[in-house]
């Protein structure tokens, strides 16, 4: 199982930055969506 995880990590190294940016955008959207209604 550990070898499969290492192999998957090596294969996805090219898209890791894009995946991180997408995840960060989702978190920002979630926090903004929860915080914004409290301002109105």
GROMACS elastic network, one bead per residue, 0.5 to 0.9 nm:
[ bonds ]
;  ai    aj funct       b0    kb
    1     4     6  0.51350   500
    1     5     6  0.64367   500
    1     6     6  0.87834   500
    2     5     6  0.51291   500
    2     6     6  0.62561   500
    2     7     6  0.86064   500
    3     6     6  0.50584   500
    3     7     6  0.60603   500
    3     8     6  0.85244   500
    4     7     6  0.50578   500
    4     8     6  0.60787   500
    4     9     6  0.85273   500
    5     8     6  0.51229   500
    5     9     6  0.61097   500
    5    10     6  0.86466   500
    6     9     6  0.50716   500
    6    10     6  0.62265   500
    6    11     6  0.86779   500
    7    10     6  0.51542   500
    7    11     6  0.62299   500
    7    12     6  0.86846   500
    8    11     6  0.51207   500
    8    12     6  0.61591   500
    8    13     6  0.86039   500
    9    12     6  0.52779   500
    9    13     6  0.61103   500
    9    16     6  0.88425   500
   10    13     6  0.53663   500
   10    14     6  0.84329   500
   11    14     6  0.73248   500
   11    15     6  0.87894   500
   12    15     6  0.55530   500
   12    16     6  0.61380   500
   13    16     6  0.51317   500
   13    17     6  0.80612   500
   14    17     6  0.74088   500
   14    18     6  0.84397   500
   15    18     6  0.53416   500
   15    19     6  0.61195   500
   15    20     6  0.86346   500
   16    19     6  0.50961   500
   16    20     6  0.61296   500
   16    21     6  0.86636   500
   17    20     6  0.50941   500
   17    21     6  0.62294   500
   17    22     6  0.86244   500
   18    21     6  0.51049   500
   18    22     6  0.61495   500
   18    23     6  0.85865   500
   19    22     6  0.50588   500
   19    23     6  0.61157   500
   19    24     6  0.85621   500
   20    23     6  0.50799   500
   20    24     6  0.61127   500
   20    25     6  0.85658   500
   21    24     6  0.50733   500
   21    25     6  0.61466   500
   21    26     6  0.86791   500
   22    25     6  0.50544   500
   22    26     6  0.62979   500
   22    27     6  0.87581   500
   23    26     6  0.50920   500
   23    27     6  0.63237   500
   23    28     6  0.87019   500
   24    27     6  0.50840   500
   24    28     6  0.61791   500
   24    29     6  0.85644   500
   25    28     6  0.50955   500
   25    29     6  0.60966   500
   25    30     6  0.85618   500
   26    29     6  0.50637   500
   26    30     6  0.61073   500
   26    31     6  0.86160   500
   27    30     6  0.50593   500
   27    31     6  0.60988   500
   27    32     6  0.83736   500
   28    31     6  0.52130   500
   28    32     6  0.58855   500
   28    33     6  0.83526   500
   29    32     6  0.50742   500
   29    33     6  0.59043   500
   29    34     6  0.85315   500
   30    33     6  0.51119   500
   30    34     6  0.62268   500
   30    35     6  0.85591   500
   31    34     6  0.51935   500
   31    35     6  0.59735   500
   31    36     6  0.83522   500
   32    35     6  0.50951   500
   32    36     6  0.56492   500
   32    37     6  0.88018   500
   33    36     6  0.55581   500
   33    37     6  0.71700   500
   34    37     6  0.65578   500
   34    38     6  0.77123   500
   35    38     6  0.56301   500
   35    39     6  0.71753   500
   36    39     6  0.54111   500
   36    40     6  0.71935   500
   37    40     6  0.55303   500
